[in-house]
Amino acid sequence: MFKDLTYKRKFFLAIIGFVLLFLASYKKTFKHTWVAKNQLKHVEKKLASTNNSFDSLYVLKEEIKSLDNLIGGHSLNPILVQQKILDFISRTDPKVNIVAIENVHLFKTKEFLIYSNQIELEGDYEKLLKLLYETEKYFNDSRVVSSEFYSKKNYTTKKQNLFLKIILQNYEKAK
């Protein structure tokens, strides 16, 4: 049968056979190999992002710890903090008078409990300002969030008295 064919026809039959063999092998093996290779690349990307996510999760946990330490994410007993504030103020400048101290105010959000302490002090401007600075700088159990200077006239002595109202807050994670 092949003896009667010319070389040209044998050549075309060989090319057609090669193409049919290539298509059959592509359909049976090469196609699955390329699909598996693409899936492998996709899985490797996911695995790399998973490894990166563990690293980023660790970094985020460390950042949360540092932020908690910065804002006071673990709080002491609010009454104890108030006593520490009074002790700090009285030790820092005994010539400044503590006029009033409000009860601890509690504010709740979904994530935090916020304890606020309000203290009213009397003294001269330089001592009050120095006390405010040292409280902001060195008192670590609570943060100064607001301060206000104001004056009142004492009608018996006919003098203006200078007052400083300080609001300090500390935070605690809600449970």
C-alpha positions as CSV (number, residue, x, y, z in Angstrom):
1,M,0.0,0.0,0.0
2,F,2.8,2.5,0.9
3,K,4.9,1.3,-2.1
4,D,2.5,3.0,-4.5
5,L,2.6,6.4,-2.8
6,T,5.0,9.1,-3.9
7,Y,7.5,10.7,-1.5
8,K,5.4,13.8,-1.4
9,R,2.3,12.0,-0.3
10,K,4.3,10.0,2.3
11,F,5.7,13.2,3.6
12,F,2.2,14.8,4.0
13,L,0.9,11.5,5.6
14,A,3.9,11.6,8.0
15,I,3.1,15.3,8.9
16,I,-0.6,14.5,9.4
17,G,0.3,11.5,11.5
18,F,2.7,13.6,13.5
19,V,0.0,16.3,14.1
20,L,-2.6,13.7,15.1
21,L,-0.1,12.1,17.4
22,F,0.8,15.5,18.9
23,L,-2.9,16.4,19.4
24,A,-3.6,13.1,21.1
25,S,-0.5,13.3,23.3
26,Y,-1.5,17.0,24.1
27,K,-5.0,16.0,25.1
28,K,-3.8,13.0,27.2
29,T,-0.6,14.3,28.9
30,F,0.6,17.8,28.1
31,K,-2.7,19.5,28.8
32,H,-2.8,17.9,32.3
33,T,0.8,18.7,32.9
34,W,0.3,22.4,32.2
35,V,-2.9,22.6,34.3
36,A,-1.0,20.9,37.1
37,K,1.9,23.3,36.7
38,N,-0.5,26.3,36.8
39,Q,-2.2,24.9,39.9
40,L,1.2,24.4,41.5
41,K,2.2,28.0,40.8
42,H,-1.1,29.2,42.3
43,V,-0.7,27.0,45.4
44,E,2.9,28.2,45.9
45,K,1.7,31.9,45.7
46,K,-1.0,31.1,48.3
47,L,1.6,29.4,50.5
48,A,4.0,32.3,50.3
49,S,1.2,34.7,51.2
50,T,0.2,32.4,54.1
51,N,3.8,32.6,55.4
52,N,3.8,36.3,55.0
53,S,0.5,36.5,56.8
54,F,2.0,34.7,59.8
55,D,4.8,37.2,59.9
56,S,2.5,40.1,59.5
57,L,0.2,38.7,62.2
58,Y,3.1,38.5,64.6
59,V,4.1,42.1,63.7
60,L,0.5,43.3,64.3
61,K,0.3,41.5,67.7
62,E,3.6,43.2,68.7
63,E,2.2,46.6,67.5
64,I,-1.0,46.0,69.5
65,K,1.1,45.2,72.6
66,S,3.2,48.4,72.2
67,L,0.1,50.5,71.6
68,D,-1.6,49.0,74.7
69,N,1.5,49.9,76.7
70,L,1.4,53.4,75.3
71,I,-2.2,54.1,76.0
72,G,-2.5,51.9,79.0
73,G,-4.3,48.9,77.6
74,H,-4.0,47.1,80.9
75,S,-5.2,49.3,83.7
76,L,-4.7,49.3,87.4
77,N,-7.6,49.7,89.8
78,P,-9.1,53.1,89.1
79,I,-9.2,54.1,92.8
80,L,-5.6,53.1,93.1
81,V,-4.7,55.3,90.1
82,Q,-6.5,58.2,91.7
83,Q,-4.5,57.7,94.9
84,K,-1.3,57.5,92.9
85,I,-2.2,60.8,91.1
86,L,-2.7,62.5,94.5
87,D,0.5,61.1,95.8
88,F,2.4,62.2,92.7
89,I,1.0,65.8,92.9
90,S,1.7,66.2,96.6
91,R,5.3,64.9,96.3
92,T,6.1,66.9,93.1
93,D,5.1,70.3,94.6
94,P,3.8,70.5,98.1
95,K,3.1,74.3,97.7
96,V,0.3,73.6,95.2
97,N,-3.1,73.1,96.9
98,I,-5.4,70.4,95.8
99,V,-8.8,72.1,95.8
100,A,-11.1,69.3,94.5
101,I,-11.0,65.8,93.1
102,E,-14.0,64.3,91.4
103,N,-15.0,60.7,91.6
104,V,-13.6,58.4,88.9
105,H,-15.8,58.6,85.8
106,L,-16.2,55.4,83.7
107,F,-17.0,55.4,80.0
108,K,-17.6,52.1,78.1
109,T,-17.1,51.5,74.4
110,K,-17.2,48.1,72.6
111,E,-13.4,47.8,72.9
112,F,-12.3,49.9,75.8
113,L,-13.2,51.0,79.3
114,I,-12.1,54.6,79.9
115,Y,-11.5,55.9,83.4
116,S,-11.3,59.6,83.8
117,N,-10.0,61.5,86.9
118,Q,-10.5,65.2,87.3
119,I,-8.4,67.2,89.7
120,E,-8.5,70.9,90.5
121,L,-5.4,72.6,91.8
122,E,-4.6,76.1,93.1
123,G,-1.3,77.9,93.1
124,D,0.8,80.4,91.2
125,Y,1.3,80.1,87.4
126,E,4.8,78.9,87.3
127,K,4.2,76.1,89.9
128,L,1.0,75.0,88.3
129,L,2.6,74.9,84.8
130,K,5.7,73.0,86.1
131,L,3.4,70.5,87.9
132,L,1.3,70.1,84.7
133,Y,4.5,69.4,82.7
134,E,5.9,66.9,85.2
135,T,2.5,65.1,85.3
136,E,2.4,64.8,81.6
137,K,6.1,63.8,81.4
138,Y,6.6,61.5,84.4
139,F,3.2,60.1,85.5
140,N,2.9,56.8,83.6
141,D,-0.3,55.3,85.1
142,S,-2.6,57.8,83.4
143,R,-2.5,60.3,80.5
144,V,-3.3,64.0,80.7
145,V,-6.0,64.6,78.1
146,S,-7.1,68.1,79.1
147,S,-5.9,71.0,81.2
148,E,-7.5,74.4,81.8
149,F,-6.2,77.4,83.6
150,Y,-8.8,79.8,85.1
151,S,-9.0,82.4,87.8
152,K,-11.6,83.2,90.5
153,K,-11.7,86.3,92.6
154,N,-11.6,85.8,96.4
155,Y,-13.8,88.6,97.7
156,T,-12.5,88.3,101.3
157,T,-8.9,88.9,100.3
158,K,-9.8,90.8,97.1
159,K,-7.2,88.8,95.1
160,Q,-7.4,86.7,92.0
161,N,-6.6,83.0,92.6
162,L,-5.3,80.9,89.8
163,F,-6.7,77.4,89.3
164,L,-5.7,74.4,87.1
165,K,-8.2,71.7,86.2
166,I,-6.5,68.5,84.9
167,I,-8.4,65.6,83.4
168,L,-6.4,62.4,83.3
169,Q,-7.5,59.2,81.6
170,N,-6.4,55.6,81.5
171,Y,-7.8,52.8,79.3
172,E,-8.5,49.2,79.7
173,K,-9.6,46.6,77.2
174,A,-13.2,45.7,77.6
175,K,-13.8,42.1,78.6
